[in-house]
Amino acid sequence: MSIELKILEEILKNSSGEIRFQHHNLGRLLPFFTREPERAKFENGFSTITGSLARISINKIGILSKGDKLFKEDFSDSFDLSSIENKDKFLKLFSSSALDEVYIPKLLAYKKSSGNQSSKGESTIAEFLNHTFKLNENDIWVKFIQNDETHNLYEKIIMENLRDLKDEKLNLKKFVSIDMPENIIEYFNHDLNNLIRNKTFFIKNVDVFFRYYYFFIISQIIMNIDSFDDFKKKDLYFALDTENISGSRQTNNRGYALIKEKSADLLANVDVLDYLNILIPGDKFYNLSQLTETNFKYSKKLATDLSEFLIDFLDNNSDENRYLINENGIKENVKLLRNELTRKLSKETKSRYPKSFEAITTKYFVKRRGRLGNILNVTEETLLVLTAAIVGPEKMLIKNVIFELSNRGITLDHISERELISVYEKMNILEKLSDSGDAQYVKPIL
């Protein structure tokens, strides 16, 4: 028995030698919880996660509780309140809600967590985003959120009296990553860099930006996690908030329904990758296409260890099954492991795991369309922010904007494309030299 197989069996077996299910043994692939209290509910929007992300990016404490004071103890003592008629109203100018209207980048790190058990889920999502997009290593982002430049006395008083945030070292091993197409990360960095150029617009819309990219990256992992092919962006069809939907549209069966179907066995698929990677020496975390490549350097070892593990893991380990397992290729045995996990995991545990994703999807990215049920939906708010990020400082052909939206996970059919033109016209950002798509431009927003 190899060292790696011994480690896997020690993790999964209890003192009686029975198999027990353990998740995230090498680290989390997704920021999901099977327990409801720890799950992010988005009751306070996405700002709680944005605040946590800003802090984590600069090695500060992830959770800032509601009871944590933002200002120094003697802050109010520095004012002579004797001549102020409504003291409470004056002091409200320095409340958390008032600070949301002050557009200084450094204040993003002072957005508070929800203050209940779901703060853990919020902080975990922030850590996932930081891990995925390497924001703590992004000089442009880090410089932006440390910008404390003021423009008036009110802002000056705020910045001079803020408490220092507590330091907290990043746990670099909390998450594992599967290789994704580089261009997904490139799109994120392109969009972030464009938006940061307009400080006020970005601060007003920072939650919209990060929550969309969180949805985008998670949905693509879900769509690819069980595939033996290379990780590729899968088209998911959206409808625009303003349009009516008929039963024959692609968004009905190539959007939310697809993700919902793929999510059903998400925990089993995550566990499969976790267990297989435990059997591989080193720290790199591989996806299924890499693990099952014929020229994978650990292919022979993985085949042997997986066969041995399955013989022990399966309830039916008859001579016939042992023979089949040993004769199978790696792909067949991976499918066998997946099926066995799917069968053995409790229905309740399996259904609870993707609820972390359902929470943000149903709140921000689906719309109930009568008898058609839930359909992926892009609001004008999301559309405005992504369009601003895509177009940047110079106008862009509408067909190129549509192409770039698809690159970022929002695929539109021809009817939605026509609706998009109408939406851009209402926003007054469409420059129409003719009715031809080759002569219609989207103007810069930033």
ABEGO torsion letter per residue (X at the ends): XBAAAAAAAAAABBAAGBBBBBBGAAEBABBBBABAAABBAGAAEAAAAAAAAAAAAAGBBABBBAABBABBAAAAAABBAAABABAAAAAAAABAAAAAABBBAAAAAABBBAGBAAAAAAAAAAAAAAAAAGAAABAAAAAAAABABBABAAAAAAAAABBBBBBBBBBAAABBBBBBBAAAAAAAAAAAAAAAABAAAAAAAAAAAAAAAAAAAAAAAAAAAABABBBBBBBBBBBBAABBBBAABAAAAABAAAAAAAAAAAAAAAAAAAAAAAABBEABBBBAAAAABAABAAAAAAAAAAAAAAAAABABABAAAAAAAAABBAAAAAAAAAAAAAAABBAAAAAAAAAAAAAAAAAAABBBBEAAEBBBBBBAAAAAAAAAAAAEABBBBAAAAAAAAAAAGBBBBAAAAAAAAAAAAAAGABBBABABAAABBBBBAX
